[in-house]
Amino acid sequence: MVPGGGAQTEGGVTQVTMPQLGESVTEGQISRWLKQPGDTVEKYEALVEVITDKVNAEVPSPMAGTLLEIKVQEGETVAVGTLICTLGGGGGIGAEEAPAQPSVPAPVASVPPAAPSPAALSHTNGHDPARDRAGRASPAVRRLADEHHLDISQIKGTGMGGRVTKRDVEEFLAGGGAAVPAAAEGSAPTPAYPAEAAALTPPSGAGDELVPLSPMRKAIAEHMVRSRQTSPHAWCATEVDMTSVVALRTAEKEKFKTREGVDLTYVPFVIKAVVEALKAHPEMNATFTPEGILRKKAINISVAVGLPDGLIVPVIHVADQLSISGLAHRLSDLATRAHAGKLTLQDVEGGTFCVNNPGTFGTVISAPIINQPQAGIMTMEAIVKRPVVLPGDAIGVRSMMFIGLSFDHRVLDGLQAASFLGDVKRGLESIGTGTMIY
């Protein structure tokens, strides 16, 4: 459950607004109202379930009273700060209960001062009201407008203070809103997705089915396109002899399950090797900024978890302080709560490097898309037994696994990336019967 939405009481009626559900979250979709008009609610009791591009969350009531009116219906997406319901009958949020939580604004950079009056405009030099309308939109909304070749200053905003919301852009498109004319030769190219991709969609045929995009699917689509457009992706891979890791896990997994209550998979072994390699290669545990490359002190490993309707990437914070056993426990907890829809914002924020395990589904090599704003993502593939050439030209059957690395070429080059991957390989191949698990 997240802190309640912003609340203001006037005349015995408390207005509840969409809360800020994370630093980079600017809007949310009403998934399900847990209370209906006329229902009584206790203070901190869940009012509504909200879906964002990061997590599903319950918004609690800021007071005890009665739900008077629902302002935003299930399935609607609104910006942070939008009025979603009103409460009454609880005497407001008095000092004897708790101080009112102020309505949380969107990041300051995306909310300029209110537009001046027409009289004031007449005394400004070259002031453009359209520029104000364009400014009253979050970066995500402006990016969506850019992808569709739209002039955001021509879109009427329905959010607080005239902010242009994602829904405003979608309704503008649905109403046949015009795209911006093609840029002059030599200007920066405009992203071709999804506006041009939509134009290439073939006509529907008999038996075709259009599956509406879920909020998670929309978020994944936007995030993946943005990542490809933002980072020049480069990729490399190497092969790891996992025979000793397989032997250690086989010998320990039953005892581990009995003692710890969770499964011992190969993933914590790989994460442990990645963590040690990141310590030796801080340039990989970094992010690109216009001012320079920001090397992160904390090593927080994002781990991709596949869900029936998409993918989510929870984070193992301070992974460098955990043993293989500790990593196994954290992985089990995050995966369980991810499948149950119980992750919190803290669980999905702050990652500095990503590890993905497509090999669990049988892949032997893959090239993932970087999880922005990180500098790299590494895959571990299926462990496959096959004959290999051993020292002395002997042939032996070994358990082999590819590991692949996609990296941001703005942050580092092939030399550093290959060196990092080589250290991960050496770390895994150095594991043996004497390796400490606990």
C-alpha positions as CSV (number, residue, x, y, z in Angstrom):
1,M,0.0,0.0,0.0
2,V,1.3,3.5,-0.9
3,P,0.8,6.7,1.0
4,G,-2.7,8.2,0.4
5,G,-3.3,10.6,-2.4
6,G,-3.1,14.3,-1.9
7,A,-6.1,15.4,0.2
8,Q,-7.8,18.8,0.8
9,T,-10.8,19.4,2.9
10,E,-13.3,22.2,2.4
11,G,-16.9,22.5,3.7
12,G,-16.7,19.0,5.2
13,V,-15.8,17.4,1.9
14,T,-12.3,15.9,1.4
15,Q,-11.0,15.8,-2.1
16,V,-8.6,12.9,-2.8
17,T,-6.2,13.2,-5.8
18,M,-4.0,10.7,-7.6
19,P,-0.8,10.3,-5.6
20,Q,2.8,10.4,-6.8
21,L,3.6,6.7,-7.1
22,G,7.4,7.0,-7.6
23,E,9.8,9.7,-8.7
24,S,9.4,9.1,-12.4
25,V,5.7,8.2,-12.4
26,T,3.5,11.0,-13.8
27,E,0.2,9.2,-14.2
28,G,-1.7,6.0,-13.2
29,Q,-4.7,3.9,-14.3
30,I,-7.6,3.2,-12.0
31,S,-7.7,-0.5,-11.9
32,R,-10.5,-1.3,-9.4
33,W,-12.4,0.7,-6.8
34,L,-12.5,-1.2,-3.5
35,K,-15.2,1.0,-2.1
36,Q,-18.4,2.4,-3.7
37,P,-20.3,5.6,-3.1
38,G,-22.0,5.3,0.3
39,D,-19.5,2.9,1.7
40,T,-17.9,3.8,5.0
41,V,-14.1,3.7,5.2
42,E,-11.6,3.6,8.0
43,K,-8.5,5.8,8.0
44,Y,-5.7,4.1,6.0
45,E,-8.2,1.5,4.6
46,A,-7.6,0.8,0.9
47,L,-9.9,2.8,-1.4
48,V,-8.7,2.0,-4.9
49,E,-6.2,-0.1,-6.8
50,V,-4.0,1.9,-9.2
51,I,-1.8,0.6,-12.0
52,T,1.4,2.4,-13.2
53,D,4.2,1.4,-15.5
54,K,6.1,0.2,-12.5
55,V,3.8,-1.5,-10.0
56,N,0.2,-2.1,-8.9
57,A,-0.6,-0.3,-5.7
58,E,-3.5,0.3,-3.3
59,V,-4.3,3.9,-2.3
60,P,-5.5,4.2,1.3
61,S,-8.1,6.6,2.6
62,P,-6.5,9.7,4.3
63,M,-9.5,9.8,6.8
64,A,-12.4,7.8,8.3
65,G,-15.7,8.7,6.8
66,T,-17.9,7.9,3.8
67,L,-17.0,7.7,0.1
68,L,-19.2,10.4,-1.5
69,E,-18.4,10.3,-5.2
70,I,-16.0,8.6,-7.6
71,K,-14.6,11.0,-10.1
72,V,-12.4,8.7,-12.2
73,Q,-13.9,5.4,-13.5
74,E,-12.1,2.0,-13.7
75,G,-9.9,1.8,-16.7
76,E,-9.2,5.5,-17.0
77,T,-5.7,6.9,-16.9
78,V,-5.1,10.3,-15.2
79,A,-2.1,12.4,-14.3
80,V,-0.7,12.8,-10.8
81,G,-2.8,15.4,-8.8
82,T,-6.1,14.7,-10.6
83,L,-9.2,14.5,-8.4
84,I,-10.2,10.8,-8.2
85,C,-12.9,10.8,-5.4
86,T,-14.5,12.8,-2.6
87,L,-14.9,11.7,1.1
88,G,-17.2,13.1,3.8
89,G,-18.7,12.4,7.2
90,G,-15.4,12.1,9.0
91,G,-15.0,15.7,10.0
92,G,-12.2,16.3,7.5
93,I,-8.6,15.7,8.4
94,G,-8.3,17.5,11.7
95,A,-5.3,18.2,13.8
96,E,-6.5,15.6,16.3
97,E,-6.1,12.9,13.5
98,A,-3.2,13.8,11.4
99,P,-2.0,16.8,9.4
100,A,-3.3,16.9,5.8
101,Q,-1.1,15.4,3.2
102,P,-0.5,18.1,0.6
103,S,-1.3,17.3,-3.0
104,V,2.0,16.0,-4.4
105,P,3.0,17.9,-7.5
106,A,4.8,16.4,-10.5
107,P,8.5,17.1,-10.8
108,V,9.2,20.8,-10.8
109,A,10.9,20.7,-14.2
110,S,7.7,19.7,-15.9
111,V,5.4,22.2,-14.1
112,P,6.1,25.9,-15.0
113,P,4.3,28.8,-13.3
114,A,0.6,29.3,-14.2
115,A,0.0,31.1,-17.5
116,P,-0.4,34.9,-16.9
117,S,-3.6,36.8,-17.7
118,P,-4.1,38.2,-21.2
119,A,-3.4,41.7,-19.8
120,A,-0.1,40.5,-18.5
121,L,0.7,38.9,-21.8
122,S,0.4,42.2,-23.6
123,H,3.3,43.6,-21.6
124,T,5.7,40.7,-22.3
125,N,8.2,40.6,-25.1
126,G,7.6,37.8,-27.6
127,H,5.7,35.6,-25.0
128,D,4.0,32.6,-26.6
129,P,1.0,31.1,-24.8
130,A,1.4,27.9,-26.9
131,R,4.8,27.4,-25.3
132,D,3.1,27.4,-21.9
133,R,0.8,24.7,-23.0
134,A,3.7,22.6,-24.3
135,G,5.5,23.1,-21.0
136,R,2.5,21.9,-18.9
137,A,3.1,18.2,-19.8
138,S,5.4,15.6,-18.3
139,P,8.5,14.3,-20.2
140,A,6.7,11.0,-20.9
141,V,3.7,12.8,-22.5
142,R,5.9,15.1,-24.6
143,R,7.8,12.0,-25.7
144,L,4.5,10.3,-26.7
145,A,3.5,13.4,-28.7
146,D,6.9,13.5,-30.4
147,E,6.6,9.8,-31.4
148,H,3.3,10.6,-33.1
149,H,4.7,13.8,-34.8
150,L,2.3,16.0,-32.9
151,D,2.6,19.6,-31.8
152,I,1.7,19.4,-28.2
153,S,0.9,23.1,-28.0
154,Q,-2.2,22.4,-30.1
155,I,-3.6,19.8,-27.6
156,K,-6.0,21.0,-25.0
157,G,-4.9,19.8,-21.5
158,T,-7.4,18.5,-19.0
159,G,-5.0,17.9,-16.2
160,M,-4.4,20.1,-13.2
161,G,-3.5,23.7,-14.3
162,G,-4.1,22.8,-17.9
163,R,-1.5,20.0,-18.0
164,V,-1.6,17.8,-21.1
165,T,-2.0,14.2,-20.1
166,K,-1.4,10.9,-21.9
167,R,-5.1,10.5,-22.3
168,D,-5.3,14.0,-23.9
169,V,-2.8,12.9,-26.5
170,E,-4.6,9.6,-27.2
171,E,-7.9,11.4,-27.6
172,F,-6.3,14.0,-29.9
173,L,-5.0,11.1,-32.1
174,A,-8.4,9.3,-32.0
175,G,-10.1,12.6,-33.2
176,G,-7.8,12.8,-36.2
177,G,-5.3,15.3,-34.8
178,A,-2.9,16.5,-37.4
179,A,0.8,15.6,-37.3
180,V,3.6,18.1,-37.5
181,P,4.9,18.7,-41.1
182,A,8.0,16.8,-42.0
183,A,11.2,18.4,-40.7
184,A,13.5,20.3,-43.1
185,E,16.4,18.5,-44.6
186,G,19.3,18.3,-42.2
187,S,17.2,18.5,-39.1
188,A,17.1,15.8,-36.4
189,P,15.1,12.7,-37.4
190,T,11.8,12.1,-35.8
191,P,11.3,8.6,-34.3
192,A,9.4,6.3,-36.7
193,Y,7.6,4.4,-34.0
194,P,4.8,4.0,-33.3
195,A,3.1,6.6,-35.7
196,E,4.6,5.2,-38.9
197,A,4.3,1.6,-37.6
198,A,0.6,2.1,-37.2
199,A,0.3,3.3,-40.8
200,L,1.9,0.0,-41.9
201,T,-0.6,-2.2,-39.9
202,P,-2.3,-4.6,-42.4
203,P,-6.1,-4.6,-42.6
204,S,-7.9,-7.1,-40.4
205,G,-9.0,-10.4,-41.8
206,A,-11.5,-13.1,-40.8
207,G,-10.6,-14.6,-37.4
208,D,-8.2,-11.9,-36.4
209,E,-8.3,-10.7,-32.8
210,L,-7.3,-7.3,-31.5
211,V,-6.0,-7.7,-28.0
212,P,-6.1,-4.3,-26.1
213,L,-2.8,-3.2,-24.6
214,S,-2.6,-3.6,-20.9
215,P,-0.9,-0.8,-18.9
216,M,2.1,-3.1,-18.5
217,R,2.3,-3.9,-22.2
218,K,2.1,-0.2,-23.1
219,A,4.8,0.6,-20.6
220,I,7.1,-2.1,-21.9
221,A,6.6,-1.0,-25.5
222,E,7.4,2.6,-24.7
223,H,10.4,1.7,-22.5
224,M,11.9,-0.6,-25.1
225,V,11.5,1.9,-28.0
226,R,12.9,4.7,-25.9
227,S,15.9,2.5,-24.9
228,R,16.7,1.7,-28.5
229,Q,16.4,5.3,-29.5
230,T,18.4,6.5,-26.5
231,S,21.4,4.1,-26.2
232,P,23.6,2.9,-29.1
233,H,23.4,-0.8,-28.3
234,A,26.5,-3.0,-28.7
235,W,26.7,-6.7,-27.9
236,C,29.2,-9.4,-27.1
237,A,29.1,-12.9,-25.7
238,T,31.3,-15.6,-24.3
239,E,30.9,-19.3,-23.3
240,V,31.3,-20.5,-19.7
241,D,32.1,-24.0,-18.5
242,M,29.4,-24.5,-15.8
243,T,30.4,-28.1,-14.9
244,S,31.7,-27.2,-11.4
245,V,28.7,-25.0,-10.7
246,V,26.3,-27.8,-11.8
247,A,28.2,-30.3,-9.5
248,L,28.0,-28.0,-6.5
249,R,24.4,-27.2,-6.9
250,T,23.5,-30.8,-7.4
251,A,25.3,-31.8,-4.2
252,E,23.7,-28.9,-2.2
253,K,20.2,-28.3,-3.5
254,E,18.3,-30.8,-1.3
255,K,20.1,-29.8,1.9
256,F,19.7,-26.1,0.9
257,K,15.9,-26.5,0.3
258,T,15.5,-28.3,3.7
259,R,17.6,-25.7,5.6
260,E,16.6,-22.5,3.9
261,G,13.1,-23.2,2.6
262,V,13.8,-21.9,-0.9
263,D,15.2,-23.5,-4.1
264,L,18.9,-23.1,-5.0
265,T,18.9,-22.2,-8.7
266,Y,21.8,-21.2,-10.9
267,V,20.8,-17.5,-10.9
268,P,22.3,-16.6,-7.5
269,F,25.7,-18.1,-8.6
270,V,25.6,-16.0,-11.7
271,I,24.6,-12.8,-9.8
272,K,27.4,-13.4,-7.4
273,A,29.9,-13.6,-10.2
274,V,28.4,-10.5,-11.8
275,V,28.6,-8.5,-8.6
276,E,32.3,-9.3,-8.2
277,A,33.0,-8.3,-11.8
278,L,31.1,-5.0,-11.3
279,K,33.4,-4.2,-8.3
280,A,36.4,-4.6,-10.7
281,H,34.6,-2.7,-13.5
282,P,32.8,0.3,-12.0
283,E,32.4,1.7,-15.5
284,M,29.7,-1.0,-16.1
285,N,27.8,-0.1,-12.9
286,A,27.0,3.4,-14.4
287,T,24.7,5.5,-16.3
288,F,25.2,8.2,-19.1
289,T,24.3,11.8,-18.3
290,P,24.8,15.0,-20.4
291,E,27.3,16.1,-17.7
292,G,29.3,12.9,-17.7
293,I,29.2,9.2,-16.9
294,L,27.8,8.7,-13.4
295,R,29.4,5.7,-11.7
296,K,27.1,4.3,-9.0
297,K,28.5,3.3,-5.6
298,A,25.7,0.9,-4.7
299,I,25.5,-2.4,-6.6
300,N,21.8,-3.0,-7.1
301,I,21.0,-5.9,-9.5
302,S,17.8,-5.8,-11.5
303,V,16.4,-9.2,-12.3
304,A,13.9,-9.7,-15.1
305,V,10.8,-11.7,-14.0
306,G,8.5,-12.9,-16.7
307,L,4.7,-12.6,-16.0
308,P,1.8,-13.9,-18.0
309,D,1.1,-10.4,-19.4
310,G,4.6,-9.0,-19.6
311,L,7.8,-8.5,-17.8
312,I,8.8,-6.7,-14.6
313,V,12.3,-6.0,-13.3
314,P,12.5,-6.0,-9.5
315,V,15.8,-5.0,-7.8
316,I,18.1,-6.8,-5.4
317,H,19.5,-3.9,-3.5
318,V,23.1,-3.9,-2.1
319,A,23.6,-7.3,-3.8
320,D,27.4,-7.0,-3.1
321,Q,26.6,-7.5,0.6
322,L,24.7,-10.8,0.1
323,S,26.0,-14.4,0.1
324,I,24.8,-16.9,-2.5
325,S,22.2,-18.0,0.1
326,G,21.1,-14.4,0.7
327,L,20.7,-13.8,-3.0
328,A,18.6,-17.0,-3.4
329,H,16.3,-15.8,-0.6
330,R,16.0,-12.3,-2.2
331,L,15.3,-13.8,-5.6
332,S,12.6,-16.1,-4.3
333,D,10.9,-13.3,-2.4
334,L,10.9,-10.9,-5.3
335,A,9.7,-13.5,-7.8
336,T,6.9,-14.7,-5.5
337,R,5.7,-11.1,-4.9
338,A,6.0,-10.2,-8.6
339,H,3.7,-13.1,-9.6
340,A,1.3,-12.1,-6.9
341,G,1.3,-8.4,-7.9
342,K,2.6,-7.4,-4.5
343,L,5.8,-5.6,-5.4
344,T,6.3,-2.1,-4.0
345,L,7.9,0.9,-5.7
346,Q,11.1,0.4,-3.7
347,D,11.3,-3.1,-5.1
348,V,11.5,-1.9,-8.7
349,E,13.6,1.3,-8.3
350,G,17.3,2.0,-8.0
351,G,18.7,-0.8,-10.2
352,T,22.3,-0.3,-11.5
353,F,22.8,-3.4,-13.7
354,C,20.4,-6.0,-15.0
355,V,20.6,-9.8,-15.2
356,N,18.1,-11.8,-17.3
357,N,17.6,-15.6,-17.4
358,P,16.0,-16.5,-20.8
359,G,17.9,-19.8,-20.6
360,T,15.3,-21.1,-18.2
361,F,13.0,-21.3,-21.3
362,G,15.7,-23.0,-23.4
363,T,17.4,-20.2,-25.3
364,V,21.1,-20.6,-26.0
365,I,21.9,-17.1,-27.1
366,S,20.1,-13.8,-27.0
367,A,20.7,-10.0,-27.3
368,P,18.5,-8.1,-24.8
369,I,17.5,-4.4,-24.8
370,I,19.1,-2.3,-22.1
371,N,17.0,-1.4,-19.1
372,Q,17.3,2.4,-19.0
373,P,19.1,4.3,-17.6
374,Q,21.6,1.4,-16.8
375,A,24.7,0.8,-19.0
376,G,24.3,-2.9,-19.4
377,I,22.2,-6.0,-19.2
378,M,23.6,-9.6,-19.2
379,T,21.8,-12.8,-20.1
380,M,22.4,-16.3,-18.8
381,E,21.4,-18.9,-21.3
382,A,20.5,-22.6,-21.1
383,I,23.1,-24.9,-19.6
384,V,23.7,-27.6,-22.3
385,K,25.9,-30.7,-22.1
386,R,28.1,-31.1,-25.1
387,P,31.6,-32.3,-26.1
388,V,34.4,-29.8,-25.8
389,V,38.1,-29.8,-26.3
390,L,40.0,-29.9,-23.0
391,P,43.6,-29.1,-22.2
392,G,45.9,-31.6,-23.9
393,D,43.4,-31.9,-26.8
394,A,41.3,-34.4,-24.9
395,I,37.5,-34.4,-25.6
396,G,35.1,-34.3,-22.7
397,V,31.4,-33.8,-22.0
398,R,30.9,-30.5,-20.1
399,S,28.0,-28.4,-19.0
400,M,28.3,-25.2,-21.1
401,M,26.4,-21.9,-21.0
402,F,26.6,-18.7,-23.1
403,I,26.4,-15.4,-21.4
404,G,25.6,-12.3,-23.5
405,L,26.0,-8.6,-22.7
406,S,24.2,-5.7,-24.3
407,F,25.9,-2.4,-23.3
408,D,25.5,1.3,-23.9
409,H,28.3,2.3,-26.3
410,R,28.1,5.9,-25.0
411,V,29.3,4.7,-21.6
412,L,32.0,2.1,-22.5
413,D,33.6,0.4,-25.5
414,G,34.1,-3.2,-26.5
415,L,37.4,-3.5,-24.6
416,Q,35.8,-2.8,-21.2
417,A,32.6,-4.8,-22.0
418,A,34.6,-7.9,-23.1
419,S,36.9,-7.6,-20.0
420,F,33.8,-7.4,-17.8
421,L,32.3,-10.5,-19.4
422,G,35.6,-12.3,-19.1
423,D,35.7,-11.7,-15.4
424,V,32.2,-13.0,-15.0
425,K,33.3,-16.1,-16.9
426,R,36.4,-16.6,-14.7
427,G,34.3,-16.1,-11.5
428,L,31.8,-18.8,-12.5
429,E,34.5,-21.2,-13.6
430,S,36.4,-20.7,-10.3
431,I,33.4,-22.0,-8.3
432,G,34.0,-25.5,-6.8
433,T,33.3,-27.7,-3.8
434,G,35.0,-25.3,-1.5
435,T,32.8,-22.3,-2.5
436,M,30.9,-20.8,0.4
437,I,27.2,-20.7,-0.2
438,Y,26.0,-19.4,3.2
